[in-house]
Amino acid sequence: MKKLISGLIGLAILSLPVVTLANIPTDLDDAIGRIVNPLFLILVAISAVFIIYAAYTFVTSGGDPGKTETARTTLIYAIIGIIVAFLALALYNILKAL
């Protein structure tokens, strides 16, 4: 599972230059925006996958305290990931407005 997630993250990071530089940006704000927006979507998607994984782990734990704790920890980290993604997007938009 970790190799799959690492591979997807690596693929997403390697595809960012293709997505962002399809049309060469004219200013720095446009260039940063082309990186921040797809990265935000990728972070939210990865966090959503981890939330689904945590729910699956919790449902299939069968009352095992170790698996339940693992699911709880995964869910907390996924929620923290979504919060960090939204804060990063908000910070970008605040700095863009200045």
LOKOL-804903 format. One line per 4 residues: number of its first residue (from 1); for each residue x, y, z of N, C-alpha, C. Coordinates in nm, 3 decimals. Each point is the difference from the previous one (the first is absolute). Layout:
REM residues N
NUM = X/Y/Z/X/Y/Z/X/Y/Z ~ ...
REM end
This chain:
REM residues 98
1 = 0.082/-0.118/0.000/-0.082/0.118/0.000/0.087/0.126/0.000 ~ 0.109/-0.004/0.079/0.088/0.116/0.005/0.070/0.023/-0.133 ~ 0.035/-0.109/-0.070/0.065/0.016/-0.131/-0.097/0.061/-0.100 ~ -0.127/-0.039/0.006/-0.099/0.055/-0.091/-0.020/0.149/0.026
5 = -0.014/0.037/0.126/-0.018/0.141/0.034/0.123/0.080/-0.038 ~ 0.119/-0.053/0.028/0.124/0.069/-0.037/0.011/0.016/-0.151 ~ -0.040/-0.102/-0.073/0.004/0.007/-0.145/-0.097/0.105/-0.055 ~ -0.121/0.007/0.058/-0.097/0.099/-0.045/0.046/0.142/0.033
9 = 0.059/0.018/0.117/0.051/0.132/0.036/0.115/0.039/-0.092 ~ 0.089/-0.094/-0.027/0.111/0.027/-0.091/-0.047/0.034/-0.140 ~ -0.101/-0.074/-0.049/-0.055/0.028/-0.132/-0.065/0.138/-0.004 ~ -0.072/0.035/0.106/-0.063/0.132/0.005/0.105/0.111/0.000
13 = 0.106/-0.018/0.077/0.104/0.102/0.007/0.073/0.011/-0.134 ~ 0.025/-0.113/-0.064/0.069/0.004/-0.128/-0.087/0.057/-0.111 ~ -0.132/-0.010/0.013/-0.088/0.053/-0.104/-0.030/0.148/0.018 ~ 0.035/0.058/0.115/-0.027/0.142/0.023/0.065/0.092/-0.103
17 = 0.125/-0.020/-0.039/0.056/0.091/-0.101/-0.074/-0.005/-0.133 ~ -0.050/-0.116/-0.037/-0.073/-0.011/-0.126/-0.131/0.077/0.010 ~ -0.067/-0.013/0.114/-0.128/0.067/0.019/0.020/0.151/0.012 ~ 0.101/0.040/0.074/0.016/0.143/0.028/0.065/0.076/-0.115
21 = 0.082/-0.063/-0.075/0.073/0.071/-0.105/-0.052/-0.030/-0.140 ~ -0.124/-0.048/-0.013/-0.056/-0.025/-0.132/-0.005/0.131/-0.079 ~ -0.044/0.107/0.065/0.011/0.135/-0.055/0.094/0.075/0.094 ~ 0.103/0.055/-0.054/0.100/0.064/0.084/-0.062/0.121/0.068
25 = 0.006/0.005/0.136/-0.060/0.113/0.072/0.077/0.128/-0.024 ~ -0.072/0.110/0.006/0.062/0.129/-0.028/0.055/0.067/0.126 ~ -0.057/-0.032/0.116/0.050/0.061/0.123/0.011/-0.106/0.110 ~ 0.064/0.037/0.108/0.026/-0.093/0.110/-0.129/-0.045/0.067
29 = -0.096/0.091/0.013/-0.127/-0.033/0.064/-0.073/-0.110/-0.077 ~ 0.000/0.011/-0.131/-0.065/-0.101/-0.084/0.073/-0.134/0.011 ~ 0.131/0.003/0.004/0.079/-0.123/0.010/-0.026/-0.071/0.133 ~ -0.002/0.076/0.108/-0.025/-0.060/0.131/-0.142/-0.053/0.008
33 = -0.095/0.073/-0.056/-0.139/-0.045/0.000/-0.018/-0.130/-0.076 ~ 0.076/-0.017/-0.106/-0.009/-0.124/-0.078/0.059/-0.119/0.074 ~ 0.083/0.026/0.099/0.055/-0.109/0.081/-0.087/-0.025/0.123 ~ -0.046/0.107/0.063/-0.075/-0.013/0.125/-0.135/-0.068/-0.022
37 = -0.073/0.038/-0.102/-0.134/-0.056/-0.019/0.001/-0.151/-0.028 ~ 0.080/-0.051/-0.092/0.003/-0.147/-0.016/0.054/-0.072/0.122 ~ 0.098/0.059/0.067/0.055/-0.061/0.120/-0.106/-0.008/0.110 ~ -0.083/0.103/0.011/-0.110/-0.001/0.097/-0.095/-0.115/-0.030
41 = -0.038/-0.016/-0.125/-0.091/-0.108/-0.038/0.061/-0.137/0.028 ~ 0.128/-0.014/-0.026/0.067/-0.128/0.026/0.002/-0.029/0.149 ~ 0.031/0.100/0.082/0.003/-0.020/0.145/-0.136/-0.038/0.056 ~ -0.104/0.066/-0.047/-0.135/-0.032/0.046/-0.040/-0.141/-0.045
45 = 0.035/-0.036/-0.123/-0.034/-0.134/-0.050/0.072/-0.108/0.081 ~ 0.127/0.022/0.028/0.076/-0.099/0.079/-0.058/-0.010/0.140 ~ -0.037/0.113/0.060/-0.060/-0.004/0.132/-0.134/-0.072/-0.002 ~ -0.078/0.019/-0.105/-0.128/-0.071/-0.011/0.021/-0.150/-0.011
49 = 0.103/-0.041/-0.074/0.030/-0.142/-0.010/0.038/-0.056/0.137 ~ 0.077/0.074/0.077/0.039/-0.046/0.132/-0.119/-0.002/0.096 ~ -0.095/0.089/-0.016/-0.121/-0.004/0.083/-0.080/-0.126/-0.031 ~ -0.011/-0.033/-0.127/-0.071/-0.123/-0.039/0.075/-0.122/0.053
53 = 0.131/0.002/-0.008/0.081/-0.111/0.051/-0.017/-0.013/0.152 ~ -0.003/0.112/0.071/-0.018/-0.004/0.146/-0.138/-0.056/0.034 ~ -0.101/0.039/-0.076/-0.134/-0.053/0.025/-0.004/-0.150/-0.025 ~ 0.063/-0.044/-0.107/0.005/-0.143/-0.030/0.074/-0.077/0.111
57 = 0.111/0.055/0.045/0.076/-0.064/0.107/-0.081/-0.007/0.128 ~ -0.073/0.106/0.031/-0.081/0.002/0.120/-0.113/-0.102/-0.008 ~ -0.066/-0.009/-0.115/-0.111/-0.093/-0.015/0.048/-0.144/0.005 ~ 0.114/-0.027/-0.057/0.051/-0.138/-0.004/0.089/-0.035/0.120
61 = 0.010/0.089/0.097/0.088/-0.027/0.114/-0.055/-0.110/0.089 ~ -0.128/-0.020/0.003/-0.059/-0.105/0.081/0.020/0.021/0.149 ~ 0.012/0.124/0.041/0.018/0.028/0.142/0.143/-0.009/0.050 ~ 0.094/-0.030/-0.091/0.141/-0.008/0.037/0.050/0.141/0.035
65 = 0.047/0.021/0.123/0.043/0.135/0.040/0.115/0.054/-0.085 ~ 0.090/-0.085/-0.045/0.113/0.046/-0.081/-0.046/0.054/-0.134 ~ -0.089/-0.073/-0.067/-0.050/0.045/-0.131/-0.089/0.124/0.016 ~ -0.077/0.004/0.108/-0.084/0.116/0.023/0.085/0.124/0.024
69 = 0.107/-0.015/0.074/0.091/0.113/0.025/0.070/0.043/-0.130 ~ 0.037/-0.097/-0.082/0.061/0.033/-0.129/-0.097/0.078/-0.088 ~ -0.126/-0.043/-0.004/-0.101/0.070/-0.079/-0.022/0.141/0.054 ~ -0.004/0.013/0.131/-0.019/0.131/0.062/0.116/0.094/-0.033
73 = 0.122/-0.050/0.009/0.118/0.080/-0.030/0.001/0.041/-0.148 ~ -0.033/-0.094/-0.088/-0.005/0.031/-0.143/-0.103/0.107/-0.029 ~ -0.116/-0.010/0.063/-0.106/0.099/-0.019/0.044/0.138/0.048 ~ 0.066/0.005/0.115/0.048/0.128/0.052/0.101/0.062/-0.095
77 = 0.095/-0.079/-0.050/0.100/0.053/-0.092/-0.062/0.045/-0.132 ~ -0.102/-0.072/-0.046/-0.067/0.040/-0.125/-0.073/0.133/0.019 ~ -0.064/0.017/0.113/-0.069/0.127/0.027/0.102/0.113/0.013 ~ 0.112/-0.026/0.065/0.105/0.101/0.009/0.052/0.035/-0.139
81 = 0.012/-0.100/-0.088/0.043/0.025/-0.138/-0.096/0.091/-0.074 ~ -0.130/-0.022/0.018/-0.098/0.087/-0.066/0.007/0.142/0.056 ~ 0.015/0.011/0.131/0.011/0.133/0.062/0.123/0.073/-0.052 ~ 0.113/-0.069/-0.010/0.123/0.062/-0.051/-0.018/0.042/-0.145
85 = -0.067/-0.082/-0.081/-0.023/0.035/-0.140/-0.084/0.126/-0.010 ~ -0.107/0.009/0.079/-0.085/0.119/-0.004/0.073/0.124/0.053 ~ 0.081/-0.018/0.103/0.077/0.114/0.051/0.102/0.049/-0.101 ~ 0.062/-0.093/-0.071/0.097/0.039/-0.103/-0.069/0.076/-0.113
89 = -0.118/-0.047/-0.041/-0.074/0.071/-0.105/-0.045/0.136/0.048 ~ -0.045/0.008/0.125/-0.042/0.128/0.055/0.117/0.097/0.009 ~ 0.116/-0.049/0.043/0.118/0.085/0.007/0.039/0.052/-0.138 ~ -0.006/-0.087/-0.099/0.031/0.044/-0.137/-0.098/0.110/-0.045
93 = -0.128/-0.021/0.026/-0.100/0.100/-0.042/0.015/0.131/0.075 ~ 0.037/-0.007/0.129/0.023/0.123/0.077/0.120/0.075/-0.055 ~ 0.108/-0.072/-0.026/0.120/0.065/-0.054/-0.023/0.053/-0.142 ~ -0.084/-0.069/-0.075/-0.031/0.044/-0.136/-0.080/0.132/0.002
97 = -0.086/0.014/0.102/-0.083/0.120/0.010/0.079/0.122/0.045 ~ 0.116/-0.019/0.060/0.079/0.116/0.046/0.066/0.075/-0.110
REM end
